[in-house]
Amino acid sequence: MTTAEQVRPEKLSFDTGGSFLRETRLDVERYLQSRGARLRARLQLYTKSVVSFGVLIGSWALLLFGDHGALQSTIGLTGLTAGAILLGFCVMHDANHGAYFRTRRANHLLGWTADVFLGFGSYAWRVKHNIAHHTYTNVEGWDDDINQTPLARFAPSQEGRRYYRWQHFYIWVLYAFLVLRWHAGSDVQPFLRGRIGESPLRFPRRWDLAGMLGGKVLFAVWAFVVPAFFYPWWVVLAVYAGVTMATGLVMSVTFQLAHCVEEAQFVTPAELAESKRVWAVHEVETTVDFCPRNPFLTWVLGGLNFQIEHHLFPRVAHTHYPRIAAIVRRNALQYGIRYTAQPSLRAALGSHVRHLRAMGRLGIPAEIEMG
């Protein structure tokens, strides 16, 4: 039995505020008061949204109405995959965090792109991501993103299994099936349990329910029904599987590079209950930035390579993160808080692989480890 299973408090809490967060918020607010900074960031955000929708819809139309030759099909498939990734990172994510518009209703409406274009429910996603993950980052049992047992082990407090020692090889296949799992019903299962991790999840009602059901219908129409008039059923399914698996792989790896790496801390509920932590410090030390000097990657990933800034300021548009990062990094150094930024994608992937390998071998008897 793990430590987390032995002591699982009904409610976990953090100390709020703190000098680091207060000063950082004041500095960020001063930066956001610049009209030029706001206009520049909004222009970038809206431009990226137009590009995201244009690439996705244009590629879909090209596949259906264009010449079905090899060149156009390749362009269409590549564009459809890129459009889905851009829409998820650059539009849906900001909207469901309330960072796109000022009103909650407008943000939820734009966040509905997850239901219609990506095929998974934005209602449950907001609880899974905004609450379970953002509040309890890397807390075993509470952060649902690190709970993938019995398929893989991401945290040291999770129970070990012998086959985990190979997880740094097979994990990439599991990542590719992320979105397919959501489509197969894993985004609906939490409603039966009434929770995601340890965060309560109420069954949707009225507009939330209509949006969840209507979104799945519209996704099925554009992804399966309409293409079936132009292609054989097996081609439609093959394209769906290929695009969805590529999207799932990119999404999974992007989030894992920020939290499941050597430099990120993991906490059990028992440890958190015994020694209450300041929430802002917890977020910085359980999260890692990567490739901060790569503007192309920042553009494509919707600023999610700046995960520390995103966790501290989730309701600020991601186009501000590169400039906010300098403020957070400076203040973290001033208050003696560990701030980690991987310099390259290669370094971030290497750290993730080493973490998976270490978690897979942790607790393995010596005679098995030595063969």
Helices and strands as residue ranges (DSSP letters): H 3-6, H 19-32, H 35-65, H 70-87, I 88-92, H 93-96, H 104-111, H 113-113, I 114-118, H 122-125, I 126-133, H 134-135, G 144-146, G 162-166, H 167-176, H 178-181, I 182-186, H 189-193, E 195-196, E 199-200, H 206-220, I 221-225, G 227-229, H 233-259, H 269-274, H 279-285, E 289-290, H 295-300, H 307-312, G 318-320, H 321-334, E 341-342, H 345-361, H 366-369
